């Protein structure tokens, strides 16, 4: 039961999705990132031959994560990122390559400083959480 009277509830304020400028920003980000993956010696071997769907799903996922429409989950179900990445061997080199390519995409397409910091922090933490091979 929610006991806060409606009138006292703070305005929710714009989402990160809105502050980022809506869907276009995320589609540009994902397209830029996958163009880089296509030429990345560390990441390319992990991905399927045809990369054309990947940017689409990454964009829908990020839109949802940042508070926009939930088309990703409506079409794919719960993201379960760790489970979906289990088939790929992700070590520190893959994590770093992923984050560095994504950082360049963020710097190219995201103007709002708060959104930039939010995304970079999310990518650092999540890519680290996706590491699934032990290295000495
Ligand atoms: C912040 C980190 C990451 C996020 C948010 C992320 C997110 C995603 C998403 C949303 C998908 C699409 C899944 C789907 O089809 O529904 C995906 C696919 C994929 N990711 Fe990641 N990922 C991250 C890091 C990595 C890393 C470090 C690797 C290293 C190899 C990786 C490899 C892959 C591959 C190979 C696919 C393609 C799967 C396929 O099409 O068969 N990801 N990722």
Boltz pocket constraint, residues with backbone or C-beta under 6 A from the ligand:
constraints:
  - pocket:
      binder: B
      contacts: [[A, 43], [A, 46], [A, 47], [A, 48], [A, 54], [A, 57], [A, 58], [A, 61], [A, 76], [A, 81], [A, 84], [A, 85], [A, 88], [A, 89], [A, 90], [A, 94], [A, 95], [A, 98], [A, 122], [A, 123], [A, 124], [A, 126], [A, 127], [A, 130]]
      max_distance: 6.0
